[in-house]
Amino acid sequence: MTTRALLLTLHIVSVAGWLGADFVVHALSPRLHREAEGVQAAWAGMQAWMHERYYPVVAVAVLATGILLVLDGDWSWSAGFIWVGVGAVVIGAVLGGGRLGSLT
């Protein structure tokens, strides 16, 4: 396996982990808000944990592997899709950091 294949695999898995967690959180939130207070408190605690521990790790993995793919591959920083990806990580960091305060 080449370095590029390994980086691309890690990048795709990291993006899938980030998006998959987002989909689960948003899909389950309406259902869990109708549950008892104890369930709601546990759900809020899990969301806070994800914002503190999971999302930062995944965001760094996405950003680091993306940067390494550009440096190691045929893509250049002028490619539009690269800046869309960088923007997505920045927006995710800003929104995630902003929501974290309201969860805890």
TIGU-250952 format. One record per residue: x, y, z of N, C-alpha, C in turn. Coordinates in steps of 0.001 Angstrom, whole numbers, plus 524288, in hexadecimal, padded with zeros to 5 digits. Last residue first. Layout:
N
XYZXYZXYZ;...
//
This chain:
104
7A4B3856E786C537A69385592871987A47E85932875AA;7A08E85ACA8633D79F5F85564864AD7A0D78542286A40;7A42B864A48615879E9A8641F8628179D2885E928641D;7AEB6862EF85F077AD4B865E5863AC7A79D8653A86522;7ADFA85DD2855657AFCA85B03859F57AE3D85DD585EF1;7AB748648684D5F7A7438616984FBA7A8F785EC3854BD;7B54B868A584AD87B11B86C1A84C917ACBE8692384F47;7BAE085FF3847797BCA2862D084C147B8748665A84E44;7B4E185D8883E967B56A859D0842E27B72985C73847E1;7B65A86675838727B124864FB83A417B1608613283ED3;7C16786615837317BECF86AB6839437B9758694B83B76;7C30885C14832F37C5A585D9F837CA7C2ED8624683A56;7BD0085C8E829CA7BBDE858AD82DCE7BE4C85A108330C;7C269864818249B7BCF58655D8262F7BB638617882A6A;7CBFF85F2A823157CBD0864118260A7C64786519827FF;7C8C3856B981CF17CB47855C0821FB7CB0185AA882563;7C4C985C20814467C154858AB8174C7C3A48578C81CAD;7CDCD86119810767C9768642D8127B7C5C5860EF815D2;7D33A8585C80D0D7D57785B8C8113E7D12985ED3813C2;7CC2385548805027CD4D851E7809757CF8B854D880E11;7CCDB85DD47FE6C7C7B685C61800847C884858F080558;7D73D85D337FBD67D589861987FF1A7D008860C880131;7D6BE854517F5A07DA0F8544E7FA507D85E858AB7FDFC;7D0B6857117ED537CE8A853517F10B7D1C7853047F606;7D73B85E057E77E7D2BA85FE87EA667D0B685C2F7EE83;7E4D885E667E7B17E03085B4F7E65B7DBA785CF07E9E1;7EDAC863357EB407EA018666C7E8397E5158637B7E6A5;7F42285C1F7EFC17F0E285F377F3437ECF6862947F050;7F354850997E79E7F5D6855667E96B7F207858587ECEA;7F5BA842DD7E65E7F243847547E70B7F55C84C0E7E8DE;7FC0583A4A7E62E7FBDD83D787E1767F873842487E1FE;801C1838F67F32B7FF2E8374E7EE607FF7F83B237E9E7;805D183C5C7FC71807F5837907FA42805E9836507F4CC;8003A8455D7FEEA805EE845A87FEAE80854840F37FBEE;7F611841587FEEB7F77D845887FB3E7FD65845BC7FA9C;7F6DE83A00806EB7F57A83849801A07F6E483C6A7FD96;7F8F88407580F717FCFD83CD080DA67FBD183ABB80830;7EF3084578810347F3F58488080F107F837844E980CF8;7E8E483CB58129D7E7E583FE280DF67ECAE8430780C5F;7ECFD8397781C087ED7C835F8817877EC71838EC8126E;7EA8584297822057EFED840C7821627F08A83D3D81CA1;7DF5F843278214C7E2B98477081F877E8548459A81E76;7DC3F839708257D7DA9183B0F820427DE4183F3B81E1F;7E10B839FA82F707E267835BE82BD37E0E98372A82638;7DBF8842AD8339E7E1A6842E2832D77E35B83EA382F02;7D1C883E8B833EC7D2E884333830CA7D8C1843B182FB7;7D2FE8364583AF37D188835228358E7D2C8839D283209;7D57483BEA844077D91A837FD842027D7FB836E583C43;7CC708424B845687D1A6844A0844917D596840CA8423C;7C44983A63846877C48D83DCD841F07C9E28407C8413E;7C6D48358C8508F7C692832BD84B957C76F8365A846EA;7C76883CC3859277CB5D838C08584B7CB5D8364D852DF;7BFAA8448F859587C4A08456A85C067C8DE841A885A3F;7B75E84092853BF7B97C845A68523A7BECA846B1854BD;7B598837528594E7B72383714853C97B99083C3685206;7B29983B6D863067B7578383B862997B93D8381385CF3;7A93F8404D8601C7AD9184379862207B2B48407C861AF;7A36E8376F85D4E7A49C83B668595B7A92583ED785B1A;7A2E783292867147A59C82FF1862CA7A6FF833D685E79;79CFF839ED86CAB7A251838AC86E577A5748360B86A0C;793AF83952867257969383E478673679C3A83D5A868E1;7911082EF2869C5791FB8305F8644E7951883576863F8;78F7882FF7874837939182C7387292794F582DC386CF0;786F7836CA8746478BE583868876DE7906E83502874FD;77F7E8308A86F7A781218356D86D0B786558374F86F48;77E7F828BA876F6780648275B871BC7825F82C4586EF3;77A6582EB387F2377F5482BE687FD1781C482A6787AA1;770CB8323687B1F77508835EB87C2A77A528333D87CCA;76BF3829BF870C676C2F82BA387629770F982F1B876F8;76A8C82E328633E76B5182A528675C76B6A82CEF86CC4;76AA98352A85B677657E8339B85D4F765DD82FA7861C8;774CA83602858697729083A8285B2876D148395685D3D;7768782D36852827785282D2A857EA77647831D085B04;7726583033848BE7703582BB284B95771A282BEC85153;778EE83886845BA77347839538467B770BF834EF849AA;7833883313845C0781DD837598494B77BFE8382F849E9;7853782BC183DF478339829F3842FF7815482E578468C;788E583196835727847B82E04834B67820982C6F839F2;79167836FA8396578CDD839E38377E788128366A836AD;7981382E9F83C41796768329084017791818355283E4D;799498297E83287796EF826C5836F4794ED82AB783AFE;79E428315B82C8A7992D82F3B82AEB7966D82C8A82F7E;7A7A3832A2832487A3E9836F1831AB79E80834F883035;7AC31828C3830D17AAC082A788361B7A6D782EF3835E2;7ADAB8294A825E27AA5F82542828337A89B826BE82DAE;7B4CD8318D824DA7AF8383206822B67ABC882E098251E;7BD8282D0882A357BB6C8322482BA77B5BB8329E829D2;7BF14823A1824DE7BE28823A482A807BBBE828B482C60;7C1088275781ACF7BC768240581BC27BB22823D482192;7CA7482C9681CB17C5DF82F8581AE17C0E382C6681BE9;7D08A823CC81F8A7CFC582823823307CAFF82B63821B0;7D05881DD8816697CE3681BA081B3C7CD1F81FF281F36;7D586824D680FA47D01C8234F80E937CD8A8210E8137C;7DF6C8253E814967DC5A829FE813AE7D694828A2812E5;7E2DA81AF08143E7E20F81D738194D7DEAE8225E818CD;7E379819F1809367E00B8168E80C477DED68190981190;7EB1A8216E806EB7E5DE821FC804BA7E1EB81EA8807BD;7F3B781D3680C4B7F1A78225C80DAB7EC128231380BBA;7F4D5813AE806BE7F3E1813AB80C587F17C818DA80E14;7F6EC817747FCB17F2538142C7FD917F0E5814048035A;8006E81CD97FEB47FBD581FA07FCB97F6D481C847FDA7;80710814D080179805D7818E880544800E781BC5803B1;802488086B7FC9B8055780D357FC3A803B48110280085;8034E7FB6B800008000080000800008037C804D580000;
//
